[in-house]
Amino acid sequence: MIHENAPAFVDEPGKGANRQPLSWELRLRHFGHVERPTTSVRDRLVVPFPEPGSRLWRTLGLSPVAACRLARWSEWGGPLLVALLAGLPRFWRLGSPRAVVFDETYYSKDAWSLLRLGYEGTWPKGQISDPQILADPQVIPLSDAGSFVAHPPTGKWVIALGEWMIGLTPFGWRFMTAVLGTLSVLMLCRIGRRLFRSTLLGCLAGALMAVDGLHYVMSRTALIDLVVMFFVLAAFGCLLIDRDSARARLAAVLPVDEDGRVRPDGHTGDHAGTGARPWRLAAGLCLGLAASTKWNGLYFLAFFVVLTLLWDVGSRRVAGARRPYRAVLRKDLGWSVLSLAPVAVLTYLATWTGWFLSDNGYGRHWADARGGTWSWIPAPLRSLWHYEHGVYQFNVGLSTPHKYESNPWSWLVVGRPVLFHYQSPAPGKDGCHAAAGCTQAILALGTPLLWWSACCALVYLLYRWALRRDWRSGAILCAVGAGYLPWFLYQDRTIFSFYAVVFVPYLCLAVTMMLGALLGPAGATDKRRIRGAVAASVLVLLIAWNFIYFWPIYTGQTIPHADWRARMWLDTWI
């Protein structure tokens, strides 16, 4: 069995200096991660994902039997443990502060309106409605008149689920983002395990995201950007599973001779189909949910379509296709596009069901009794198109100055975080015991050492992708690019650094891949592995310490003003 830390990709044969063409047998072994074929076709075993390796546990002194059992347990036990450790601090005092934090003033109310009306109704201004919602007894000043809103409904429906279970309270409207934040850590552990073929590295990726300050703050705030991150990450995981299963099916139909060896004839890679691809359909569903939460999810749809087609080209090339691009055009392109784009569009429309069924939704009857060139399209769809055009004009034209707006160039180096909540309790009040006064702050700040390490990791991944053709690096860079690069098109728009939460998982994967290289290759000696593990552990512990250090300003704890000022490492954070 291939070692758990072995690369999940082999350089294509016959290209580059000093590269020798791989034999067909080696192609099959590397292509599907299979054992060496035996004497019959029936005995061939295609294993798209290897069992967890036990070398780590044996290095720590466990017997081979105990090491294998622990490795198998860790397949799910490790990710679940990491998710548990991530979830506890995310739900700790989730209802604190008892206040409407930053843009919760929009999303918490719209979510409640969707729950009660099926569409976004009208609320008084926040200065009036926020105190009423937080008052005891509570007053909910919701009108059924349709209100113009800047984002599609899915993210608000997610928030509404928590309000349905708990009520229109700070804990209620933050509950589901905390759930998705915790589940996203679990997903990243499993995704990292599949991507790196290592349970240890997968859990490390999830642990890094668990201690990222931006992900933590967004998991405890009722904003919709973390919802986009969750659905995009789910789509990424579905596409990884689809890639492995499709490659395994191609490997299984390669022609073999009587000895079980793959024959270099037949050109199966040009003609073989990959069968049904339900995981690609699931990815389309998730991408539709992401786009129907916030429109930046559409960029992930475009990037991922290209990514999956390139994966298909690589699969067919390794399977022996003479013309892999032509084979993809004939066999894969149609199903790839149909599995992603139309499914995403239908999902997007389905999320507007409440608006379609309403009479008072904003602009719901705009197209009624209107003629014209497009009158053959049902009026509700034309009304939605008109509404969405207005939303687009609003979003691209939003240029109102804001104290905490930032340019995308500063995001990766955490140049300008966003202050979500700030109070200055006087001495003797709200737990303040400092003579000079105290501070309560919630700052949407990524853990600095993690983000600065990610900058180095992205450079390493560019090297791996451009010069070593490592598909894992390309996949991670694609996801980062989809979440990051489009914002450079809107530098005149009012934008904020917390939008970057959508690509936080891939920054954690990038750092993990860099740490995996630091650990050493699969064939390294135990001594080399130990030295690499010590160096990697030091960096991980420093990142964890950094998160703990900033914990008070992630959770709104009351601390002396001097302690708050000491945590403002850069003047641009104030």
Backbone torsions as a table, in degrees:
resi	resn	phi	psi	omega
1	MET	NA	138.9	178.1
2	ILE	-64.9	140.6	-175.5
3	HIS	-64.2	150.9	-175.4
4	GLU	-61.8	-26.5	-179.0
5	ASN	-100.7	10.5	176.8
6	ALA	-68.2	149.5	178.9
7	PRO	-59.5	145.6	179.5
8	ALA	-88.3	7.1	-178.6
9	PHE	-145.6	145.9	178.0
10	VAL	-116.9	135.9	178.6
11	ASP	-54.8	143.5	-178.5
12	GLU	-62.6	143.5	-176.3
13	PRO	-74.5	149.7	169.6
14	GLY	77.3	15.6	-179.8
15	LYS	-130.5	142.6	177.3
16	GLY	90.0	165.6	-177.5
17	ALA	-68.8	140.0	174.1
18	ASN	60.2	25.4	177.8
19	ARG	-104.1	134.7	178.5
20	GLN	-106.7	143.6	178.1
21	PRO	-60.0	136.5	177.1
22	LEU	-73.9	142.6	172.6
23	SER	-66.3	159.9	178.7
24	TRP	-62.6	-32.9	179.3
25	GLU	-65.5	-44.1	179.1
26	LEU	-66.8	-37.2	176.8
27	ARG	-57.4	-46.6	-179.4
28	LEU	-62.3	-42.6	-177.8
29	ARG	-64.3	-46.2	-179.5
30	HIS	-73.2	-33.4	-174.7
31	PHE	-65.2	-45.8	-176.0
32	GLY	-110.7	3.9	-176.8
33	HIS	57.0	55.6	-175.1
34	VAL	-113.2	163.2	173.0
35	GLU	-71.2	162.0	175.7
36	ARG	-59.6	130.3	-177.2
37	PRO	-60.1	146.0	177.5
38	THR	-95.9	-158.9	-168.9
39	THR	-78.7	-9.4	-178.8
40	SER	-134.1	156.3	179.9
41	VAL	-64.2	-38.9	-177.9
42	ARG	-61.7	-26.1	-177.7
43	ASP	-82.6	-7.2	179.1
44	ARG	-68.1	137.7	-178.4
45	LEU	-122.0	115.2	178.5
46	VAL	-94.6	118.5	-178.7
47	VAL	-120.7	95.3	-177.1
48	PRO	-67.7	-19.8	178.9
49	PHE	-139.3	124.1	-174.5
50	PRO	-74.2	156.9	173.4
51	GLU	-68.0	154.3	179.6
52	PRO	-58.2	137.5	176.4
53	GLY	-76.9	158.6	-177.2
54	SER	-116.3	8.9	-174.9
55	ARG	-62.0	-39.5	-179.9
56	LEU	-57.4	-47.9	-176.5
57	TRP	-69.3	-35.6	176.9
58	ARG	-66.9	-34.6	176.9
59	THR	-63.6	-32.0	180.0
60	LEU	-81.0	0.7	173.0
61	GLY	104.6	3.5	179.7
62	LEU	-77.3	153.8	175.7
63	SER	-68.4	157.9	180.0
64	PRO	-55.6	-41.3	-179.4
65	VAL	-65.9	-47.9	179.6
66	ALA	-64.2	-37.6	179.4
67	ALA	-64.0	-41.5	179.0
68	CYS	-66.1	-41.6	178.9
69	ARG	-64.1	-43.5	-179.9
70	LEU	-66.8	-36.4	178.0
71	ALA	-63.7	-42.1	178.4
72	ARG	-67.3	-39.5	177.4
73	TRP	-62.4	-38.1	-175.8
74	SER	-70.7	-13.8	180.0
75	GLU	-53.5	-45.6	174.6
76	TRP	-111.9	-29.3	-178.5
77	GLY	-62.3	-41.2	179.4
78	GLY	-62.6	-53.8	177.4
79	PRO	-59.1	-39.1	179.5
80	LEU	-65.9	-38.1	178.1
81	LEU	-65.1	-43.3	178.2
82	VAL	-62.3	-42.3	179.3
83	ALA	-64.2	-38.4	177.4
84	LEU	-62.3	-46.1	179.8
85	LEU	-65.6	-28.8	176.4
86	ALA	-77.1	-35.6	-175.9
87	GLY	-73.0	-35.0	-177.6
88	LEU	-57.3	-51.2	178.6
89	PRO	-70.4	-22.3	179.0
90	ARG	-73.6	-31.3	178.2
91	PHE	-94.5	-8.5	179.8
92	TRP	-65.1	120.6	179.7
93	ARG	48.2	46.6	-176.4
94	LEU	-63.8	-29.0	179.6
95	GLY	-79.6	0.5	179.6
96	SER	-105.7	135.1	0.5
97	PRO	-75.2	150.3	175.7
98	ARG	-79.6	79.7	-176.0
99	ALA	-157.2	165.5	173.6
100	VAL	-92.4	106.8	-170.4
101	VAL	-90.8	122.6	173.7
102	PHE	48.9	-125.9	-174.9
103	ASP	-79.2	7.3	169.7
104	GLU	-57.9	-24.5	-180.0
105	THR	-61.4	-23.9	176.7
106	TYR	-94.2	-52.6	-168.7
107	TYR	-73.5	-36.1	179.6
108	SER	-66.0	-37.7	-179.1
109	LYS	-75.4	-42.2	177.5
110	ASP	-62.5	-36.2	178.1
111	ALA	-63.4	-44.6	178.8
112	TRP	-64.2	-37.8	178.0
113	SER	-63.8	-43.4	176.5
114	LEU	-59.7	-39.4	-178.8
115	LEU	-65.2	-37.2	-175.2
116	ARG	-91.5	-34.3	-172.5
117	LEU	-115.3	-22.7	-174.2
118	GLY	90.2	-5.9	178.3
119	TYR	-149.9	171.5	-178.5
120	GLU	-81.4	114.9	176.2
121	GLY	-85.0	-164.4	-175.4
122	THR	-111.8	135.0	177.8
123	TRP	-121.0	152.8	169.7
124	PRO	-63.5	168.0	178.1
125	LYS	-57.9	155.4	-175.3
126	GLY	-58.0	-33.4	-180.0
127	GLN	-61.3	-25.2	-179.8
128	ILE	-97.1	-48.7	-171.9
129	SER	-76.7	-33.2	-178.9
130	ASP	-60.4	-50.4	177.4
131	PRO	-61.9	-32.4	179.5
132	GLN	-67.1	-40.2	-179.9
133	ILE	-67.0	-36.4	-177.7
134	LEU	-85.5	-7.9	-176.1
135	ALA	-73.0	163.8	174.7
136	ASP	-130.3	106.0	9.2
137	PRO	-76.9	152.9	-176.0
138	GLN	-78.0	142.4	174.3
139	VAL	-120.0	129.9	-179.7
140	ILE	-116.3	96.0	-174.3
141	PRO	-85.9	61.3	-177.2
142	LEU	-95.8	130.0	175.6
143	SER	-104.9	148.9	-179.1
144	ASP	-84.6	5.5	175.2
145	ALA	-71.2	130.3	-177.9
146	GLY	-61.7	141.6	-177.8
147	SER	-119.8	140.4	175.9
148	PHE	-72.9	125.5	-180.0
149	VAL	-125.9	154.6	-170.1
150	ALA	-93.9	-3.8	-176.4
151	HIS	-138.6	150.9	177.8
152	PRO	-62.3	174.3	-166.3
153	PRO	-89.4	-15.4	-168.4
154	THR	-59.0	-46.9	-179.2
155	GLY	-59.0	-36.2	179.7
156	LYS	-75.5	-30.6	173.1
157	TRP	-65.0	-36.9	177.5
158	VAL	-62.5	-46.7	177.7
159	ILE	-62.1	-37.8	-179.0
160	ALA	-63.0	-30.2	178.4
161	LEU	-60.4	-41.4	176.3
162	GLY	-66.6	-38.8	178.7
163	GLU	-68.3	-32.4	176.9
164	TRP	-65.4	-37.4	-178.5
165	MET	-79.2	-35.7	-168.1
166	ILE	-117.1	-33.3	-178.8
167	GLY	120.3	171.4	179.9
168	LEU	-81.2	73.8	179.8
169	THR	-133.0	163.0	177.3
170	PRO	-54.8	-41.8	178.2
171	PHE	-65.0	-39.8	-178.7
172	GLY	-64.8	-46.6	-176.4
173	TRP	-79.3	-11.0	175.3
174	ARG	-99.2	-8.4	-171.3
175	PHE	-60.5	-48.8	-173.8
176	MET	-71.3	-32.0	175.6
177	THR	-67.2	-34.1	175.2
178	ALA	-66.6	-38.2	177.6
179	VAL	-63.8	-48.4	-178.9
180	LEU	-66.7	-35.8	176.6
181	GLY	-61.8	-40.4	178.3
182	THR	-69.8	-45.2	179.5
183	LEU	-63.9	-32.5	179.4
184	SER	-66.2	-31.8	175.3
185	VAL	-65.3	-43.8	176.8
186	LEU	-60.4	-45.4	179.6
187	MET	-61.9	-40.8	-177.7
188	LEU	-66.6	-36.2	175.2
189	CYS	-58.2	-47.3	-179.1
190	ARG	-69.3	-39.0	178.0
191	ILE	-64.8	-44.0	177.9
192	GLY	-62.9	-37.2	178.0
193	ARG	-63.3	-42.3	179.1
194	ARG	-70.6	-38.8	-176.7
195	LEU	-69.3	-42.3	-175.2
196	PHE	-100.6	-3.0	-177.4
197	ARG	57.0	39.4	-177.3
198	SER	-150.5	122.7	175.7
199	THR	-64.3	-39.9	-179.3
200	LEU	-61.1	-48.7	-178.4
201	LEU	-68.3	-35.3	176.4
202	GLY	-62.0	-46.2	178.5
203	CYS	-65.9	-33.5	177.7
204	LEU	-64.5	-41.2	177.6
205	ALA	-60.8	-45.0	177.7
206	GLY	-64.0	-38.5	179.2
207	ALA	-65.5	-37.8	178.2
208	LEU	-63.2	-41.8	178.7
209	MET	-69.4	-30.5	178.2
210	ALA	-62.3	-29.2	-178.5
211	VAL	-107.6	21.0	172.0
212	ASP	-87.1	128.4	-175.3
213	GLY	-65.6	-39.3	-179.5
214	LEU	-65.9	-46.2	177.8
215	HIS	-61.5	-38.8	-179.1
216	TYR	-65.2	-47.7	-178.9
217	VAL	-64.3	-43.0	-179.3
218	MET	-68.5	-25.5	175.6
219	SER	-72.2	-15.9	-176.9
220	ARG	-113.9	17.1	-178.7
221	THR	-134.9	139.1	-176.0
222	ALA	-83.6	65.1	171.6
223	LEU	-113.2	160.6	-170.8
224	ILE	-94.3	-6.5	-177.4
225	ASP	-65.4	-35.2	178.0
226	LEU	-68.9	-28.9	176.6
227	VAL	-66.0	-41.5	175.5
228	VAL	-59.2	-46.4	179.5
229	MET	-56.3	-42.8	-176.9
230	PHE	-63.5	-48.6	-177.3
231	PHE	-69.8	-35.1	176.9
232	VAL	-66.1	-41.9	178.4
233	LEU	-63.7	-39.5	176.5
234	ALA	-62.0	-41.5	177.7
235	ALA	-63.3	-41.2	178.5
236	PHE	-60.6	-43.6	178.3
237	GLY	-64.6	-41.2	177.8
238	CYS	-61.1	-40.5	-179.4
239	LEU	-68.5	-33.3	175.5
240	LEU	-64.1	-44.0	178.2
241	ILE	-63.7	-42.1	178.1
242	ASP	-60.0	-41.2	179.4
243	ARG	-61.6	-47.1	-178.6
244	ASP	-64.3	-44.0	-177.1
245	SER	-68.7	-37.8	179.1
246	ALA	-67.6	-40.3	178.3
247	ARG	-66.5	-37.2	178.1
248	ALA	-65.2	-39.0	178.9
249	ARG	-66.7	-38.7	176.3
250	LEU	-64.3	-43.0	179.9
251	ALA	-62.3	-34.6	-176.2
252	ALA	-70.1	-23.3	-177.3
253	VAL	-102.3	6.3	175.8
254	LEU	-62.9	139.2	-177.7
255	PRO	-70.1	139.0	-179.2
256	VAL	-128.0	157.3	176.6
257	ASP	-93.4	-171.0	-176.3
258	GLU	-64.4	-25.3	179.6
259	ASP	-87.9	3.7	-179.6
260	GLY	84.5	5.0	179.2
261	ARG	-88.2	145.3	-178.2
262	VAL	-73.0	131.2	178.7
263	ARG	-86.1	144.0	179.4
264	PRO	-82.4	19.9	178.8
265	ASP	-117.3	174.5	177.6
266	GLY	95.7	-32.4	178.4
267	HIS	49.6	49.8	-178.3
268	THR	-57.8	-33.5	-178.8
269	GLY	-61.7	-21.4	178.6
270	ASP	-84.2	-27.9	-168.3
271	HIS	-117.7	-23.9	-174.0
272	ALA	-69.8	142.3	172.6
273	GLY	-91.7	166.0	-179.1
274	THR	-107.2	5.1	176.2
275	GLY	72.9	-168.1	179.2
276	ALA	-65.6	142.9	-177.7
277	ARG	-128.3	73.3	-176.5
278	PRO	-63.6	-30.1	-179.2
279	TRP	-68.4	-28.9	175.7
280	ARG	-71.3	-36.8	173.8
281	LEU	-62.9	-41.3	177.8
282	ALA	-62.6	-37.4	177.0
283	ALA	-63.7	-41.1	176.9
284	GLY	-60.8	-40.0	177.0
285	LEU	-61.6	-46.7	-179.3
286	CYS	-64.4	-39.7	179.0
287	LEU	-67.9	-34.2	174.4
288	GLY	-64.5	-39.4	177.2
289	LEU	-66.9	-36.4	177.5
290	ALA	-64.8	-46.7	-179.2
291	ALA	-67.2	-30.2	179.1
292	SER	-84.0	2.9	170.2
293	THR	-96.3	-46.7	177.5
294	LYS	-155.9	142.7	-169.4
295	TRP	-66.7	-18.2	177.9
296	ASN	-65.2	-12.3	172.3
297	GLY	-63.8	-22.6	178.7
298	LEU	-64.9	-32.3	179.8
299	TYR	-66.1	-36.6	176.8
300	PHE	-64.9	-36.5	176.8
301	LEU	-59.7	-47.1	-179.3
302	ALA	-65.0	-46.3	-179.0
303	PHE	-64.3	-41.1	-176.2
304	PHE	-72.0	-30.9	174.8
305	VAL	-60.8	-46.3	178.6
306	VAL	-63.8	-42.5	-178.8
307	LEU	-60.4	-45.5	-177.7
308	THR	-67.3	-35.0	177.3
309	LEU	-65.9	-39.5	177.1
310	LEU	-66.9	-35.5	174.6
311	TRP	-62.4	-40.8	179.1
312	ASP	-64.5	-39.1	177.4
313	VAL	-61.2	-46.3	178.8
314	GLY	-61.7	-39.4	179.6
315	SER	-62.5	-44.8	-177.4
316	ARG	-72.4	-31.4	176.7
317	ARG	-65.0	-45.8	179.2
318	VAL	-66.2	-29.7	178.3
319	ALA	-78.0	0.6	174.4
320	GLY	98.0	14.2	179.7
321	ALA	-64.7	132.2	176.3
322	ARG	-70.7	-37.7	-179.5
323	ARG	-127.7	79.8	-173.8
324	PRO	-62.0	-36.4	-179.7
325	TYR	-67.2	-41.3	177.5
326	ARG	-65.0	-39.9	178.9
327	ALA	-61.6	-40.3	178.3
328	VAL	-66.0	-41.8	178.1
329	LEU	-60.7	-37.1	-177.4
330	ARG	-81.4	-39.1	-169.3
331	LYS	-105.6	-27.5	-168.4
332	ASP	-119.2	-31.2	-171.1
333	LEU	-59.3	-49.6	-176.8
334	GLY	-59.2	-48.8	-179.3
335	TRP	-67.1	-33.8	179.5
336	SER	-63.4	-47.5	-179.0
337	VAL	-67.4	-43.4	-179.0
338	LEU	-66.5	-30.4	-178.9
339	SER	-77.0	-22.2	-175.7
340	LEU	-108.3	-64.4	-171.8
341	ALA	-64.3	-55.6	-178.9
342	PRO	-62.1	-38.6	178.4
343	VAL	-62.6	-41.1	178.4
344	ALA	-64.6	-40.8	179.7
345	VAL	-64.8	-45.9	179.0
346	LEU	-62.9	-39.2	176.9
347	THR	-63.0	-43.0	179.1
348	TYR	-57.9	-47.5	-178.8
349	LEU	-64.8	-37.6	-178.4
350	ALA	-63.7	-29.8	-178.9
351	THR	-70.5	-14.2	177.8
352	TRP	-93.0	14.2	-176.0
353	THR	-55.3	-43.6	179.6
354	GLY	-59.3	-40.1	178.6
355	TRP	-68.5	-43.1	179.2
356	PHE	-60.2	-38.1	-176.3
357	LEU	-81.3	-6.3	-176.0
358	SER	-91.0	166.4	171.8
359	ASP	-108.2	-23.6	-173.5
360	ASN	-107.5	2.6	176.9
361	GLY	-58.4	146.5	-175.8
362	TYR	-56.8	123.6	177.3
363	GLY	68.5	13.9	-173.7
364	ARG	-60.1	-36.5	-175.5
365	HIS	-110.4	25.3	-178.7
366	TRP	-59.0	-40.8	-174.1
367	ALA	-88.4	-4.4	-179.0
368	ASP	-60.1	132.1	177.3
369	ALA	65.1	12.8	175.6
370	ARG	-92.8	134.5	176.7
371	GLY	-95.9	-152.1	178.4
372	GLY	111.0	-177.4	-174.8
373	THR	-60.1	-35.5	-173.8
374	TRP	-99.6	20.2	-176.7
375	SER	-67.1	-15.7	178.7
376	TRP	-72.6	-17.0	176.3
377	ILE	-80.7	136.0	179.9
378	PRO	-51.8	140.2	-175.5
379	ALA	-56.7	-41.6	178.9
380	PRO	-58.7	-38.6	179.1
381	LEU	-67.9	-38.7	177.6
382	ARG	-67.6	-36.4	177.1
383	SER	-64.3	-41.5	178.5
384	LEU	-65.4	-40.9	178.2
385	TRP	-59.9	-43.6	178.7
386	HIS	-63.1	-42.9	178.1
387	TYR	-60.8	-48.0	-177.6
388	GLU	-66.4	-32.5	175.3
389	HIS	-63.3	-40.9	175.9
390	GLY	-63.4	-38.4	177.1
391	VAL	-63.3	-42.8	179.1
392	TYR	-61.2	-45.8	179.3
393	GLN	-60.9	-37.9	178.8
394	PHE	-65.7	-46.4	-175.0
395	ASN	-67.8	-44.1	-178.3
396	VAL	-73.4	-21.6	-179.4
397	GLY	-97.1	3.5	-178.0
398	LEU	-73.0	105.8	-177.2
399	SER	-133.7	19.3	178.2
400	THR	-64.1	124.2	-178.9
401	PRO	-59.9	142.3	178.3
402	HIS	-136.7	141.6	-175.6
403	LYS	-58.4	-33.0	-173.8
404	TYR	-109.1	16.1	174.3
405	GLU	-68.2	158.0	-176.6
406	SER	-149.9	158.1	176.0
407	ASN	-87.9	142.2	-179.4
408	PRO	-56.6	-25.2	179.5
409	TRP	-58.9	-26.7	-175.2
410	SER	-91.5	-5.6	-170.6
411	TRP	-66.9	-48.1	-174.6
412	LEU	-64.4	-26.9	179.3
413	VAL	-99.4	16.7	179.9
414	VAL	45.8	54.1	-175.7
415	GLY	-77.6	-30.8	-177.0
416	ARG	-145.0	83.7	176.6
417	PRO	-71.0	169.4	-176.4
418	VAL	-109.0	129.0	177.0
419	LEU	-83.6	112.1	-178.7
420	PHE	-84.6	-31.5	-173.4
421	HIS	-154.7	139.0	-179.9
422	TYR	-152.8	131.7	172.0
423	GLN	-142.5	155.2	179.6
424	SER	-125.8	84.4	179.8
425	PRO	-63.4	139.4	176.2
426	ALA	-76.2	159.3	178.3
427	PRO	-54.5	132.2	179.6
428	GLY	89.9	-2.0	-179.5
429	LYS	-121.2	145.3	175.8
430	ASP	52.4	38.4	176.3
431	GLY	78.9	14.5	179.4
432	CYS	-89.4	123.4	179.9
433	HIS	-119.9	10.9	-179.6
434	ALA	-94.5	135.0	-177.7
435	ALA	-64.6	-30.6	-177.1
436	ALA	-87.5	4.8	179.7
437	GLY	96.2	167.2	-175.2
438	CYS	-129.2	174.4	-179.5
439	THR	-135.7	137.1	168.1
440	GLN	-119.1	116.8	-175.3
441	ALA	-140.1	145.6	169.1
442	ILE	-122.2	111.8	-175.9
443	LEU	-113.8	122.0	178.4
444	ALA	-78.2	79.6	-173.8
445	LEU	-122.1	121.7	172.6
446	GLY	-63.6	145.3	178.1
447	THR	-56.1	112.7	-169.5
448	PRO	-54.8	-46.8	-177.3
449	LEU	-64.3	-32.2	177.1
450	LEU	-67.4	-45.8	-177.7
451	TRP	-69.7	-38.8	178.0
452	TRP	-68.4	-35.3	173.7
453	SER	-65.0	-36.4	179.3
454	ALA	-63.9	-33.6	176.7
455	CYS	-60.4	-43.9	177.2
456	CYS	-66.6	-39.6	-178.4
457	ALA	-64.7	-37.4	179.1
458	LEU	-65.1	-35.9	175.2
459	VAL	-63.9	-42.6	177.9
460	TYR	-62.4	-42.0	179.4
461	LEU	-66.2	-35.2	175.3
462	LEU	-61.0	-41.1	176.0
463	TYR	-62.7	-47.0	-178.3
464	ARG	-62.8	-37.2	-177.8
465	TRP	-76.8	-45.3	-174.1
466	ALA	-76.5	-38.0	-172.6
467	LEU	-107.0	-23.9	-179.7
468	ARG	-113.7	-2.2	177.4
469	ARG	51.9	47.4	178.3
470	ASP	-84.3	114.6	-175.4
471	TRP	-65.1	-29.5	179.2
472	ARG	-64.5	-42.1	177.1
473	SER	-61.6	-43.2	178.8
474	GLY	-61.6	-40.3	-179.9
475	ALA	-64.5	-44.4	-179.7
476	ILE	-66.2	-44.4	179.5
477	LEU	-63.3	-37.0	177.6
478	CYS	-60.9	-45.2	-179.1
479	ALA	-67.0	-40.8	176.4
480	VAL	-62.5	-44.8	-180.0
481	GLY	-61.6	-39.6	-179.6
482	ALA	-64.7	-33.5	-179.3
483	GLY	-88.0	-18.8	-171.4
484	TYR	-110.6	-52.4	-170.9
485	LEU	-60.6	-39.1	-178.2
486	PRO	-58.5	-25.3	-178.7
487	TRP	-69.0	-18.4	176.4
488	PHE	-69.8	-15.1	176.5
489	LEU	-76.9	-14.1	-173.5
490	TYR	-124.8	44.1	-176.4
491	GLN	-71.2	-17.3	175.9
492	ASP	-86.5	-8.2	179.0
493	ARG	-85.2	156.1	174.9
494	THR	-75.9	108.9	-178.5
495	ILE	-130.8	160.2	-172.9
496	PHE	-129.8	153.7	-176.3
497	SER	-69.6	-20.7	-178.9
498	PHE	-71.0	-10.2	172.4
499	TYR	-61.0	-22.0	-177.0
500	ALA	-69.6	-8.6	-179.7
501	VAL	-60.1	-23.5	-177.4
502	VAL	-66.0	-26.1	178.1
503	PHE	-111.6	14.0	174.9
504	VAL	-58.3	-42.2	-179.7
505	PRO	-57.1	-34.2	-175.6
506	TYR	-81.1	-26.2	170.2
507	LEU	-66.0	-39.3	177.7
508	CYS	-66.4	-38.6	175.1
509	LEU	-63.9	-38.2	178.9
510	ALA	-64.0	-45.4	178.5
511	VAL	-63.9	-39.5	178.9
512	THR	-63.0	-41.4	179.2
513	MET	-64.7	-37.9	176.3
514	MET	-65.0	-42.0	177.9
515	LEU	-66.2	-35.2	176.5
516	GLY	-62.0	-38.8	175.8
517	ALA	-66.1	-35.0	178.4
518	LEU	-66.8	-32.7	178.0
519	LEU	-65.5	-28.2	179.2
520	GLY	111.2	158.6	-179.9
521	PRO	-69.6	171.2	-176.2
522	ALA	-61.2	-32.4	-178.0
523	GLY	-88.3	7.4	-177.5
524	ALA	-69.9	154.5	177.4
525	THR	-72.0	161.0	178.4
526	ASP	-61.5	-35.4	179.1
527	LYS	-63.4	-43.4	177.5
528	ARG	-64.1	-40.5	178.7
529	ARG	-62.9	-40.1	-178.5
530	ILE	-65.5	-43.7	178.2
531	ARG	-61.6	-43.7	178.0
532	GLY	-64.6	-38.2	179.9
533	ALA	-64.8	-37.3	178.5
534	VAL	-63.9	-46.3	-179.9
535	ALA	-63.6	-44.1	179.2
536	ALA	-64.9	-39.1	-179.5
537	SER	-64.1	-37.8	178.4
538	VAL	-60.2	-45.3	179.4
539	LEU	-64.9	-43.2	-179.8
540	VAL	-63.5	-41.8	178.6
541	LEU	-65.6	-36.6	176.7
542	LEU	-65.0	-39.3	177.6
543	ILE	-64.8	-44.0	178.3
544	ALA	-62.7	-42.1	177.2
545	TRP	-61.7	-40.3	-179.7
546	ASN	-60.6	-40.8	177.6
547	PHE	-64.5	-43.9	179.3
548	ILE	-63.4	-38.3	-179.3
549	TYR	-62.0	-39.8	-178.4
550	PHE	-89.0	0.3	-178.2
551	TRP	-49.1	-45.1	-177.5
552	PRO	-59.9	-32.0	-179.1
553	ILE	-94.2	2.3	168.8
554	TYR	-91.2	-24.1	-171.5
555	THR	-115.8	1.5	179.2
556	GLY	72.0	31.1	178.4
557	GLN	-70.6	151.2	176.3
558	THR	-82.3	114.8	-179.5
559	ILE	-132.4	154.1	175.8
560	PRO	-55.9	146.4	-177.8
561	HIS	-59.1	-33.4	179.1
562	ALA	-64.6	-36.7	178.1
563	ASP	-68.4	-38.3	176.0
564	TRP	-63.5	-43.0	-178.3
565	ARG	-65.5	-33.5	179.1
566	ALA	-66.1	-25.6	179.5
567	ARG	-86.2	-6.4	175.6
568	MET	-85.8	79.7	-173.5
569	TRP	-65.1	-31.4	179.1
570	LEU	-119.4	142.5	179.2
571	ASP	-62.9	-26.4	-179.7
572	THR	-72.6	-7.2	177.7
573	TRP	-81.9	-11.9	-175.9
574	ILE	-94.8	NA	NA
